[in-house]
Amino acid sequence: MDLTAKLKRLLDRGLFALSVLVVVSPAALVILWMLSLSMKTELENMEYPPVFLPGEFTLRNYVTVFENSPFGRYLWNSIVVSGLSTLVALLVGVPAGYGIAKAQAWRLAVLTLIARMTPGLSFLIPLYILFQFVGLVGTLWPMVIIHLVITVPIVVYVMISFFETLPPDLEEAALIDGCTAWQAFRHVALPLARPGIVVGAILSFIFSWNNFIFGAVLAGRETRTLPVAVYNVLTFEQVAWGPLAAAALIVTLPVLVLTVVIQKEIVSGLTAGSVKGG
């Protein structure tokens, strides 16, 4: 029986490892191929059949990206837009999620989900007309404001599901002791909701960072974000695969590093908000 149990356990682990490999390998291969393109010369990138390992490693493609365009400025624009939109979303979304969860306003929760699922183009055209009317097109403020369409619903929906799982006894005890509803939220519910807040902030930042369409329409020459800057690496004459891959990796790296560094917070926050009374 012990041998059978060990074999079953090894088989389960092997099948789990295989399933993880199948799921992860496409994304990993894309990242590795982008890294290969960014470390090769254009002559090697144009070879057929393609060569994965470069004959001579070079960082020239990364230098070219920063020499031919103000990529550092675009990086700063992305940090400002994603950071501010995430911060405002937390200030608005955390109390909103708490209020919806405690009031059991499920219609508002469904409305929030619909707002998250609605295509961004539905908001882009009327907001573009509004921003053009007030003269803000080409600045960072329209980018921050319109990215709230992405970040606020994410934070609200994550916090609704998280606050629903918090035991109400602690808040009721605080109210009996003389706390107001706001004090109970601030001193009791908010500290317990830290994992959910972290998850909402991370997801909001990632979705805001990766957004392309808003920046392509609203941003000016000096206020482009990184996804738009990568698109501008493309030319009509030919595709420079090396600089293009280098630019794409520069855009991907911050989000990838952020996800890897705080993956434990993401897992703990998601699992804490998925079990009643957790």
Summary of the structure (lengths in Angstrom):
residues: 278
radius of gyration: 23.5
end to end distance: 36.0
largest distance: 76.5
contacts: 813
relative contact order: 0.13
helix: 77%
strand: 0%
